[in-house]
Amino acid sequence: MGEFSLEFVVLSVAHPNQRIIFGLKVKQLRQAKGLSFSDLSAKSGISVSYLNEIEKGKKYPKADRIAKLAEALDTNSEHLISSDLTEGLAPVGELIKSNFLSELPLDLFGIEKAKVVEIIANAPKRVGAFISTLVDLARNYQLGEESFYFGALRSYLEMHHNYFAELEQEVETFSARHRLHVKGLIPVELLQQILEKEYGYEIIQNGLDAYPELSDLRSVYLPEKKRLLLNGNLTSMQQAFQLGKELGFQALSLKDRANTSSLLRATSFDEVLSHFKAGYFSAALLLPRQSMIHDLSTIFSKPQWSPESLLHLLNKYGASPEMLFQRMTNLLPQHFGLKKLYLIRMIHDRSRGSYRIDKELHLEGRHNPHENGLYEHYCRRWLSVSMIQKLEASGNGGILAGIQRSTYYGTEDSFLSFTIARPAYQGNRTHVSITIGLAIDDNLKNQIKFWNDPAIPERIVNNTCERCPVKDCAERVSDPHIVNAKNKRKDIQRKLEELRKNGGF
C-alpha cells in the first residue's frame, strides 16, 4: 500500500517545478557525500546519463528508481519527493514555487528554466542576494510586472531590429486576398466590412459614449458577442488603426489579449506580445511595405530637406506621426541598412509643465537621448522638446515637422533626428512629439542625400540638465548638481592621492 501511495504521489507531482526541485535535492545529497556520477550510478543501478538528466530537472524517475536513489544517498523516498529544500537551497525553492520564473518569457530568448535554476543553485546565497536587490530596486522605483513585460518586449524588438518578416508576409497575404491597396488609401468602411462579414464582428460607433469612465479608451471588445465599442471622439485615422488591430488579432489567431484598446494592466508577457503583433499588423496594413520603401527612397534621394515630405506621407496613408515613425523603424534597418537608430515619444503635460518620455526604442545599442526616470529635466536642445515648444508658441493647432543634426556632448555620437510634433487630442492636456534619430555614418551619408544640407541646424546636446557640464547654456532649466557632486568627489580623490604620494599617510 505504501509503494502504491508513493507511485501516486510521483505521478501527480511530476511537473516542471517538481522535476527541478527533485534534481536539486539529488545533486545536493550526491555532492554532500562526495559521490561522482559514476559512484552514484554504481550504488543505485541508474545510468550516468539518466542521473545527469535528473539533476538538470529534465527527468523524474518512477517510484522504484526513487527508492534506489534514496537508499544510495542514505535517505528515504519521502524526503526526496518532498518540495522542502535544506537551508542552503531554501531561497531557490522559494523562487521556484513563486511565480517569478514562470512569468519570465525565457523560451522567447532560448533560455531553459532549469538552466537558470542551476545557475542560482550553484551559488544560492549570492544569486539570492542579487535577486533580492532587483526586487528592492523594482519596489523603490515602482516597477511592477508590467514594467518587466514591456522591458522584455523592447529587448525582443531590439534583438530583431524591430522587423518581423513573418508578420509582413501575413499582412501582404491578407491585403492581397482582400485587394486592399487597389485604390490606395484603405477606407475605414472597408476595414469595418471585413471585420463584420469575415469575422462576425458587430461594430458600435459611439459605443463608449454612455460610459464617461471609459472616455480615455479608444475601444472595448466584448468577446462573447464579438462586439467592438468605439469611442465617438476617434479621428478617421484612429478608427482605422483600431480596426486594423482587431483584424490583426483575428488574422493571426492571437488569443492572449486584453479587451481594451490599450493594456491597462498586463497580466502576462504573451498578452503584451499579442498586442504588439496586432499593432504591427495594423501599421503594416495601413502603411504597406513596398509603397513605403518607394516613398522613403524618393524622400532620401532629394538634395535638400523638406518638412512637407513627411507631412505628405501622413496625408497619403492617413497615418498618425506615431504610426509613420514606428513603421519607419521596421523598414529602415532591414531595407536601407540604417540599423543604428532610436525612437522616442515625448509628452508635455501643459498643466504641470513637465516633459517625459513614454515610449522608446533603441537599435544597435542604447543611445542618447533616452528615458531617465529620475524626475530630471531633459535637455531643452533636443528636437523632441524644441518642436513641442515651437508648436505651442505657434498656437495654430497644426502638425509640425523638423530636423536637426545632434551631437552628444563628450562623445562622437551624431544623429540625424527627424521630429513630428502634434497637438493634444480632444480632451487631452498633453502635446506630443515623436522623434526618430539615425546615426550619421557612411551608410547614412550614402542613403540620405540631404544629410549635410546647410539649412539643417546643428546642436550640441546632452541627456539632462542635472548631468550636463555645458557652460552658458541658454536653454538650461536646472543646475548641474549631479555633475558638481561628481566633480567634488574627483577633487577629494585627487587630494587624497596627492597626500599619499607626499607620504601624508
Backbone torsions as a table, in degrees:
resi	resn	phi	psi	omega
1	MET	NA	-40.1	179.1
2	GLY	-61.9	-42.2	-180.0
3	GLU	-65.3	-38.0	177.9
4	PHE	-61.8	-42.5	-179.6
5	SER	-63.7	-39.9	179.5
6	LEU	-64.7	-43.6	178.8
7	GLU	-59.1	-41.4	180.0
8	PHE	-63.6	-42.1	179.4
9	VAL	-63.7	-43.7	-179.1
10	VAL	-59.7	-45.8	-178.5
11	LEU	-67.4	-31.0	-173.8
12	SER	-84.0	-18.0	-175.8
13	VAL	-116.2	5.3	-175.3
14	ALA	-77.8	57.2	174.9
15	HIS	-99.8	172.8	-173.6
16	PRO	-52.1	-46.1	-178.8
17	ASN	-61.6	-41.1	-179.3
18	GLN	-67.2	-37.1	177.2
19	ARG	-61.4	-42.8	-178.8
20	ILE	-64.7	-47.2	179.8
21	ILE	-62.4	-43.2	179.4
22	PHE	-60.3	-45.7	180.0
23	GLY	-62.2	-40.4	178.0
24	LEU	-62.9	-39.3	-178.7
25	LYS	-68.0	-41.8	178.2
26	VAL	-62.3	-45.0	-179.5
27	LYS	-62.5	-43.4	-178.9
28	GLN	-62.0	-45.8	-179.3
29	LEU	-67.6	-41.0	180.0
30	ARG	-61.7	-46.2	-178.9
31	GLN	-69.2	-34.8	178.3
32	ALA	-62.5	-31.0	-179.8
33	LYS	-93.1	2.2	177.7
34	GLY	68.0	29.6	-178.2
35	LEU	-94.5	138.1	171.2
36	SER	-83.9	171.2	174.9
37	PHE	-58.6	-39.6	-179.5
38	SER	-64.7	-40.4	178.9
39	ASP	-61.6	-48.1	-178.0
40	LEU	-67.3	-34.9	177.0
41	SER	-62.4	-42.8	180.0
42	ALA	-65.4	-38.2	-177.5
43	LYS	-76.3	-31.9	-174.4
44	SER	-101.7	-18.3	-176.4
45	GLY	77.9	14.2	178.8
46	ILE	-104.4	136.6	-174.7
47	SER	-63.9	153.1	179.6
48	VAL	-60.3	-42.0	-178.6
49	SER	-63.1	-38.9	-179.7
50	TYR	-70.1	-37.8	177.3
51	LEU	-62.5	-39.7	178.2
52	ASN	-61.1	-43.2	178.2
53	GLU	-64.8	-36.4	178.2
54	ILE	-63.2	-48.1	-175.4
55	GLU	-68.4	-24.6	177.1
56	LYS	-83.1	-1.1	179.5
57	GLY	78.0	18.1	-178.3
58	LYS	-96.4	-22.8	-178.7
59	LYS	-126.4	146.6	175.5
60	TYR	-129.4	110.9	-173.4
61	PRO	-71.2	160.8	174.9
62	LYS	-76.1	173.4	-171.2
63	ALA	-58.9	-39.8	-177.5
64	ASP	-65.6	-37.8	178.4
65	ARG	-73.9	-33.4	175.4
66	ILE	-61.3	-41.5	178.8
67	ALA	-62.1	-42.3	179.0
68	LYS	-65.9	-40.2	177.5
69	LEU	-63.9	-44.6	-179.7
70	ALA	-59.0	-44.4	180.0
71	GLU	-64.2	-42.8	-179.1
72	ALA	-66.2	-26.8	-178.5
73	LEU	-100.0	8.6	178.4
74	ASP	58.3	44.8	175.8
75	THR	-139.6	-166.7	178.4
76	ASN	-121.8	163.2	-176.0
77	SER	-62.3	-38.1	-178.2
78	GLU	-60.8	-37.9	179.3
79	HIS	-66.7	-41.4	-177.8
80	LEU	-65.4	-39.4	-174.9
81	ILE	-88.6	-6.8	178.0
82	SER	-71.5	157.5	-179.0
83	SER	-89.4	2.2	-179.2
84	ASP	-80.4	136.2	176.6
85	LEU	-114.9	153.1	-179.6
86	THR	-69.0	172.7	-171.9
87	GLU	-54.5	-41.8	-177.7
88	GLY	-62.1	-33.9	-177.8
89	LEU	-104.8	3.7	-177.8
90	ALA	-56.3	-43.2	178.7
91	PRO	-60.3	-34.9	179.0
92	VAL	-66.3	-42.5	179.1
93	GLY	-60.6	-42.3	179.0
94	GLU	-64.1	-38.0	179.3
95	LEU	-64.9	-43.3	-179.1
96	ILE	-64.9	-40.9	-177.3
97	LYS	-72.9	-24.9	179.7
98	SER	-74.8	179.3	-179.5
99	ASN	-88.9	-1.2	-169.8
100	PHE	-57.6	-57.1	-177.2
101	LEU	-70.2	-32.3	-179.3
102	SER	-64.9	-30.7	-177.0
103	GLU	-84.8	-13.9	178.8
104	LEU	-74.7	133.9	178.0
105	PRO	-80.1	58.2	-174.5
106	LEU	-60.9	-40.0	-176.7
107	ASP	-63.1	-29.0	-180.0
108	LEU	-62.6	-31.2	-178.5
109	PHE	-103.4	12.5	176.6
110	GLY	70.4	31.4	-177.8
111	ILE	-111.0	131.5	177.5
112	GLU	-85.0	135.6	179.3
113	LYS	-59.3	-41.0	-179.0
114	ALA	-60.8	-34.9	179.6
115	LYS	-67.3	-40.0	177.2
116	VAL	-61.4	-45.2	179.8
117	VAL	-62.5	-38.8	179.4
118	GLU	-61.3	-42.5	178.5
119	ILE	-62.1	-44.1	179.6
120	ILE	-64.7	-41.0	-176.6
121	ALA	-67.2	-27.7	-178.9
122	ASN	-69.8	-25.2	176.8
123	ALA	-147.2	67.4	-171.0
124	PRO	-60.2	-35.9	-177.0
125	LYS	-72.6	-43.9	-179.3
126	ARG	-67.4	-48.9	-178.8
127	VAL	-67.7	-36.5	176.9
128	GLY	-60.5	-40.0	177.3
129	ALA	-65.2	-38.3	178.7
130	PHE	-63.0	-45.9	-179.8
131	ILE	-64.2	-40.9	178.4
132	SER	-61.6	-37.8	177.8
133	THR	-63.3	-43.5	178.0
134	LEU	-61.0	-41.9	179.9
135	VAL	-63.3	-43.1	179.1
136	ASP	-63.4	-42.0	178.2
137	LEU	-61.6	-41.7	179.5
138	ALA	-61.4	-40.6	179.5
139	ARG	-67.2	-43.7	-176.9
140	ASN	-63.7	-35.3	-178.9
141	TYR	-101.0	14.8	175.8
142	GLN	55.0	44.2	177.7
143	LEU	-98.4	120.5	179.4
144	GLY	-107.6	-165.3	179.3
145	GLU	-57.9	-39.4	-177.3
146	GLU	-60.9	-41.7	178.4
147	SER	-59.3	-41.2	179.2
148	PHE	-65.7	-45.7	-178.7
149	TYR	-58.3	-47.3	-177.7
150	PHE	-70.4	-33.4	174.7
151	GLY	-64.5	-41.7	178.1
152	ALA	-65.0	-39.6	178.2
153	LEU	-62.8	-44.7	-179.2
154	ARG	-61.2	-41.1	177.5
155	SER	-63.2	-39.5	179.6
156	TYR	-63.2	-43.1	179.2
157	LEU	-65.0	-41.6	-178.4
158	GLU	-65.8	-36.3	178.1
159	MET	-63.1	-32.5	-178.5
160	HIS	-99.7	12.7	-177.1
161	HIS	52.7	30.8	174.2
162	ASN	55.9	30.1	179.0
163	TYR	-130.8	128.8	-176.4
164	PHE	-129.4	101.2	-173.9
165	ALA	-60.2	-35.5	-178.0
166	GLU	-67.7	-34.1	176.8
167	LEU	-71.6	-39.7	176.9
168	GLU	-58.8	-42.4	-179.0
169	GLN	-67.6	-40.1	177.6
170	GLU	-59.5	-42.9	-179.2
171	VAL	-64.8	-44.8	-176.8
172	GLU	-68.4	-35.5	175.5
173	THR	-64.4	-45.7	179.3
174	PHE	-62.1	-45.4	-177.7
175	SER	-63.9	-41.7	179.7
176	ALA	-66.0	-39.2	-179.2
177	ARG	-62.8	-35.2	-177.2
178	HIS	-101.5	4.9	178.4
179	ARG	49.2	50.4	-171.4
180	LEU	-76.4	-26.1	-174.1
181	HIS	-109.0	18.2	176.5
182	VAL	-62.8	-36.4	-176.3
183	LYS	-109.6	18.7	177.0
184	GLY	84.8	-122.5	-177.0
185	LEU	-56.4	132.3	-177.9
186	ILE	-81.2	120.3	178.0
187	PRO	-67.5	142.8	176.6
188	VAL	-57.5	-37.4	-177.7
189	GLU	-61.7	-32.8	-179.8
190	LEU	-71.8	-40.6	176.7
191	LEU	-62.0	-42.3	178.7
192	GLN	-63.2	-40.8	-179.2
193	GLN	-62.4	-40.5	179.6
194	ILE	-66.0	-43.2	178.8
195	LEU	-60.6	-40.4	-177.0
196	GLU	-73.6	-46.6	-173.1
197	LYS	-81.2	-40.7	-175.0
198	GLU	-88.4	-33.2	-173.9
199	TYR	-116.5	4.2	173.3
200	GLY	71.8	24.4	179.6
201	TYR	-74.9	153.1	165.8
202	GLU	-117.4	115.6	-177.2
203	ILE	-95.2	122.0	-180.0
204	ILE	-108.1	102.2	174.6
205	GLN	-65.5	142.0	-178.4
206	ASN	58.8	26.0	-174.5
207	GLY	-68.9	-18.3	-179.7
208	LEU	-100.7	-0.8	-174.6
209	ASP	-63.4	-27.1	-179.2
210	ALA	-81.2	-2.0	-176.7
211	TYR	-124.9	84.0	-176.2
212	PRO	-58.8	-25.3	178.8
213	GLU	-65.4	-21.1	-176.7
214	LEU	-103.9	18.3	-173.7
215	SER	-65.7	-21.6	179.8
216	ASP	-83.2	-9.0	179.6
217	LEU	-90.7	146.0	178.3
218	ARG	-86.0	-29.7	178.6
219	SER	-161.5	159.4	173.1
220	VAL	-134.6	131.4	-179.4
221	TYR	-105.2	128.2	177.1
222	LEU	-104.7	98.2	-170.1
223	PRO	-64.4	-31.7	-177.5
224	GLU	-60.5	-37.1	-178.8
225	LYS	-109.3	3.9	-175.9
226	LYS	50.3	45.5	-177.4
227	ARG	-107.7	128.6	179.3
228	LEU	-111.3	116.5	-179.9
229	LEU	-95.7	120.7	-177.6
230	LEU	-102.4	145.0	174.3
231	ASN	-70.6	132.2	-176.3
232	GLY	-70.4	-13.8	-178.2
233	ASN	-92.3	4.2	-177.8
234	LEU	-68.9	140.1	171.7
235	THR	-75.7	169.0	178.0
236	SER	-59.5	-38.9	178.9
237	MET	-63.7	-43.4	179.9
238	GLN	-66.4	-39.7	176.1
239	GLN	-60.6	-45.0	-178.6
240	ALA	-59.9	-42.4	-179.1
241	PHE	-66.4	-41.4	179.2
242	GLN	-64.3	-42.7	178.6
243	LEU	-66.6	-36.6	176.6
244	GLY	-62.8	-38.0	176.7
245	LYS	-63.9	-43.1	179.0
246	GLU	-62.8	-38.1	175.3
247	LEU	-63.6	-36.6	177.7
248	GLY	-63.9	-45.4	177.6
249	PHE	-56.2	-42.6	-175.7
250	GLN	-77.0	-48.6	-176.5
251	ALA	-65.1	-31.8	-179.5
252	LEU	-94.5	0.6	179.7
253	SER	54.9	48.7	-179.9
254	LEU	-89.2	112.5	-174.7
255	LYS	-93.2	-35.2	-178.7
256	ASP	-81.6	101.5	-176.5
257	ARG	-152.9	155.9	168.6
258	ALA	-86.8	160.7	-178.0
259	ASN	-99.6	11.8	175.0
260	THR	-110.1	158.1	-176.1
261	SER	-58.9	-37.9	176.3
262	SER	-121.1	159.0	-178.0
263	LEU	-78.7	106.7	178.2
264	LEU	-72.2	-38.6	176.2
265	ARG	-151.6	110.8	-179.2
266	ALA	-71.3	132.5	-178.8
267	THR	-105.5	-12.7	178.3
268	SER	-161.9	160.9	177.5
269	PHE	-68.0	-35.4	178.7
270	ASP	-58.6	-37.3	178.7
271	GLU	-65.1	-44.5	178.4
272	VAL	-61.9	-43.4	-178.9
273	LEU	-65.3	-38.8	178.3
274	SER	-62.3	-43.0	-179.7
275	HIS	-66.9	-36.0	175.0
276	PHE	-62.5	-47.2	-177.5
277	LYS	-62.8	-40.8	179.0
278	ALA	-64.7	-40.1	177.2
279	GLY	-66.6	-38.9	177.1
280	TYR	-62.3	-44.4	179.0
281	PHE	-57.8	-46.3	-177.3
282	SER	-64.0	-46.4	-179.1
283	ALA	-64.3	-40.1	179.9
284	ALA	-69.4	-28.9	178.0
285	LEU	-70.7	-43.6	-175.1
286	LEU	-82.6	-26.7	177.6
287	LEU	-123.6	78.8	-170.8
288	PRO	-62.1	147.0	-170.8
289	ARG	-55.6	-58.9	-173.6
290	GLN	-63.0	-39.8	178.9
291	SER	-64.7	-42.0	179.6
292	MET	-66.5	-41.3	178.8
293	ILE	-59.6	-43.0	178.8
294	HIS	-62.3	-46.1	-176.8
295	ASP	-66.4	-41.4	179.7
296	LEU	-66.8	-39.4	177.7
297	SER	-60.7	-40.4	179.2
298	THR	-64.2	-44.7	179.8
299	ILE	-63.2	-45.4	-176.1
300	PHE	-68.7	-21.2	-177.8
301	SER	-79.6	-10.6	-178.2
302	LYS	-75.2	143.9	-179.8
303	PRO	-77.2	-15.9	-179.0
304	GLN	-129.4	147.6	178.4
305	TRP	-77.0	139.3	175.5
306	SER	-136.0	118.6	178.9
307	PRO	-61.5	-26.7	-179.5
308	GLU	-63.6	-23.1	-178.0
309	SER	-65.0	-39.9	177.1
310	LEU	-72.7	-41.6	-179.9
311	LEU	-63.8	-32.3	176.9
312	HIS	-63.2	-39.3	179.2
313	LEU	-64.6	-37.8	177.4
314	LEU	-58.8	-44.5	-178.9
315	ASN	-71.3	-40.0	-177.1
316	LYS	-60.9	-42.9	-175.5
317	TYR	-101.0	0.0	-177.6
318	GLY	59.8	41.1	-172.3
319	ALA	-107.3	157.2	170.9
320	SER	-84.5	161.9	175.0
321	PRO	-56.4	-38.8	179.3
322	GLU	-61.8	-45.0	-179.5
323	MET	-62.2	-44.5	-177.0
324	LEU	-63.0	-48.8	-176.3
325	PHE	-72.1	-35.8	175.2
326	GLN	-60.6	-41.1	179.8
327	ARG	-66.2	-35.6	177.2
328	MET	-63.8	-35.4	178.0
329	THR	-68.3	-22.6	173.3
330	ASN	-71.9	-43.0	-166.4
331	LEU	-94.6	-33.3	-175.7
332	LEU	-62.8	-44.7	179.1
333	PRO	-65.4	-42.6	-173.3
334	GLN	-75.7	-43.0	-170.4
335	HIS	-106.7	-11.3	177.8
336	PHE	-122.7	-4.3	-179.8
337	GLY	71.2	14.2	180.0
338	LEU	-91.2	80.3	-170.2
339	LYS	-91.8	-23.4	-178.7
340	LYS	-92.8	95.5	-175.5
341	LEU	-148.1	165.1	173.2
342	TYR	-134.6	157.4	174.5
343	LEU	-135.1	128.1	174.3
344	ILE	-135.3	145.7	171.4
345	ARG	-113.0	124.9	-178.0
346	MET	-106.2	133.6	179.3
347	ILE	-113.8	132.2	174.1
348	HIS	-115.4	109.9	176.6
349	ASP	-85.8	106.0	-174.7
350	ARG	-66.0	-28.5	-179.0
351	SER	-70.5	-26.7	179.2
352	ARG	-106.1	-16.4	-178.1
353	GLY	72.7	19.7	-175.1
354	SER	-108.2	149.0	174.3
355	TYR	-110.4	139.2	175.9
356	ARG	-147.2	154.7	176.0
357	ILE	-98.5	123.2	-179.4
358	ASP	-111.9	-2.5	177.3
359	LYS	-154.9	135.9	177.3
360	GLU	-153.8	155.9	178.3
361	LEU	-148.2	135.8	179.3
362	HIS	-130.7	126.3	176.8
363	LEU	-112.1	138.8	-177.6
364	GLU	63.0	50.1	177.3
365	GLY	107.2	161.9	178.4
366	ARG	-93.3	113.0	-172.2
367	HIS	-101.0	160.4	162.6
368	ASN	-81.1	142.3	-1.7
369	PRO	-79.7	157.4	175.4
370	HIS	-149.5	163.5	-177.7
371	GLU	-64.3	138.7	-177.5
372	ASN	-101.4	-47.2	175.6
373	GLY	76.1	7.2	-176.9
374	LEU	-115.5	22.7	177.4
375	TYR	58.3	34.7	174.0
376	GLU	-93.9	171.6	-174.5
377	HIS	-98.4	115.5	179.8
378	TYR	-64.0	148.2	-178.6
379	CYS	-55.9	124.1	-179.2
380	ARG	-74.2	-5.7	175.7
381	ARG	-83.7	-11.2	175.5
382	TRP	-59.2	141.1	175.6
383	LEU	-64.4	-30.2	178.6
384	SER	-58.0	-38.9	-179.1
385	VAL	-82.9	-47.5	-174.3
386	SER	-64.4	-30.4	178.4
387	MET	-71.2	-35.9	174.7
388	ILE	-64.2	-43.5	179.2
389	GLN	-61.7	-40.5	178.5
390	LYS	-65.6	-40.4	178.8
391	LEU	-62.5	-45.2	-178.6
392	GLU	-68.3	-35.0	178.9
393	ALA	-68.9	-31.1	-178.7
394	SER	-70.0	-36.2	178.1
395	GLY	65.3	14.8	-176.5
396	ASN	-95.8	-2.7	176.0
397	GLY	68.8	14.9	-179.2
398	GLY	-93.2	-168.5	177.9
399	ILE	-111.8	133.8	-178.7
400	LEU	-116.9	144.7	175.5
401	ALA	-122.3	141.8	-179.6
402	GLY	-146.5	171.7	-178.3
403	ILE	-146.2	152.5	-179.2
404	GLN	-159.6	143.9	169.0
405	ARG	-95.2	116.2	-175.1
406	SER	-112.9	125.7	174.7
407	THR	-113.6	129.4	-174.5
408	TYR	-87.3	127.3	-174.1
409	TYR	-49.8	131.0	176.4
410	GLY	78.6	5.9	180.0
411	THR	-132.9	173.7	173.4
412	GLU	-101.0	10.6	-177.7
413	ASP	-77.2	116.2	176.2
414	SER	-124.4	136.4	-177.9
415	PHE	-128.6	141.5	168.5
416	LEU	-89.7	109.5	-172.0
417	SER	-105.7	128.2	175.1
418	PHE	-108.2	132.6	179.7
419	THR	-132.7	138.0	168.4
420	ILE	-119.9	127.7	177.5
421	ALA	-110.9	135.9	179.5
422	ARG	-127.7	153.1	177.8
423	PRO	-74.2	169.0	178.5
424	ALA	-63.4	144.7	173.0
425	TYR	-71.4	165.9	-176.8
426	GLN	-54.5	127.9	178.0
427	GLY	82.0	-1.8	-178.5
428	ASN	-102.5	146.6	-177.8
429	ARG	-100.0	5.5	-173.3
430	THR	-110.3	142.8	168.7
431	HIS	-101.2	151.8	-170.5
432	VAL	-132.9	141.9	167.7
433	SER	-128.8	147.7	175.0
434	ILE	-128.1	133.3	-172.0
435	THR	-127.9	136.7	170.2
436	ILE	-118.6	125.1	-179.5
437	GLY	-112.8	130.0	-178.2
438	LEU	-115.3	126.4	-178.9
439	ALA	-59.7	131.4	179.4
440	ILE	-82.7	100.5	177.8
441	ASP	-133.6	-175.0	-176.9
442	ASP	-60.7	-38.1	-179.3
443	ASN	-65.2	-44.0	178.7
444	LEU	-61.7	-40.1	-179.0
445	LYS	-63.3	-30.8	177.3
446	ASN	-78.0	-33.4	-175.4
447	GLN	-83.7	-39.3	-173.6
448	ILE	-112.5	103.9	-172.2
449	LYS	-67.4	-26.9	-175.8
450	PHE	-93.3	14.4	-172.8
451	TRP	-57.4	-32.7	-178.9
452	ASN	-108.5	25.1	175.3
453	ASP	-53.1	122.5	-178.6
454	PRO	-57.8	-22.0	-178.7
455	ALA	-75.5	-13.5	-179.1
456	ILE	-80.9	122.2	-179.2
457	PRO	-68.0	149.8	176.1
458	GLU	-117.9	136.0	179.9
459	ARG	-136.4	144.0	166.8
460	ILE	-87.8	125.1	-175.2
461	VAL	-127.2	169.2	176.0
462	ASN	-142.9	-173.5	-175.7
463	ASN	-87.1	-58.0	177.8
464	THR	-135.8	155.5	179.4
465	CYS	-58.9	-40.0	-175.9
466	GLU	-63.1	-22.5	-176.8
467	ARG	-112.6	14.0	-172.4
468	CYS	-110.1	121.3	179.5
469	PRO	-89.3	4.4	-178.5
470	VAL	-58.6	129.6	-178.2
471	LYS	-86.4	151.7	173.3
472	ASP	52.2	46.0	178.4
473	CYS	-86.0	115.6	-177.8
474	ALA	-67.2	-24.4	-177.0
475	GLU	-89.6	-5.2	-175.7
476	ARG	-59.5	135.1	178.4
477	VAL	-121.0	2.1	178.1
478	SER	-153.7	147.0	178.4
479	ASP	-66.7	149.3	179.8
480	PRO	-81.4	58.5	-171.4
481	HIS	-66.5	-27.9	177.7
482	ILE	-70.3	-40.7	175.9
483	VAL	-63.0	-43.2	-178.9
484	ASN	-62.6	-42.5	179.3
485	ALA	-64.5	-39.5	179.0
486	LYS	-65.3	-42.1	178.7
487	ASN	-65.5	-35.6	178.4
488	LYS	-64.2	-41.2	177.9
489	ARG	-64.5	-37.5	177.7
490	LYS	-64.3	-40.4	178.3
491	ASP	-61.8	-40.7	178.8
492	ILE	-63.4	-46.3	179.8
493	GLN	-62.9	-38.9	-179.8
494	ARG	-64.5	-44.3	-179.6
495	LYS	-66.5	-39.7	177.0
496	LEU	-62.3	-38.3	178.9
497	GLU	-66.7	-38.6	177.0
498	GLU	-62.6	-43.3	178.7
499	LEU	-61.4	-42.1	-179.2
500	ARG	-63.1	-44.5	-178.8
501	LYS	-66.3	-31.3	-178.7
502	ASN	-87.5	5.3	178.6
503	GLY	76.5	21.1	179.1
504	GLY	-68.1	-23.7	176.6
505	PHE	-161.3	NA	NA
